[in-house]
């Protein structure tokens, strides 16, 4: 495409690009539906995500699941069914590690959870910190609102 491209040529090229994009998405969906990545834990929430997500999104979830090994959790405040946790994560910075603190809020009555890292709000995947709080409270299945259909 250049300055000599007509509107008609532009529209045709745009339609071709759009068609290619849709075809690639359809191929990815087909591969995802016909492929299987095994769970790495025995938690039923992982099985929920495995059944709902594409392979790429499920791998993101599993990355968060694995990253829990770098976290420690402590309960700060308990007020009725509302809990506030402090999750400390060892974050690698080139050659060193640094401890970063995240706050996780969990309502055990509704199983509503959110974290100060905001990963779920930005990427639609539960973060390792939220998983830590849920598992700490023996909540092994999550509400459908935490499983975005892709």
Beta strands, then each sheet from edge to edge (+ up, - down):
strand 1: 71-79
strand 2: 82-93
strand 3: 96-107
strand 4: 112-115
sheet 1: 1+ 2- 3+ 4-
end
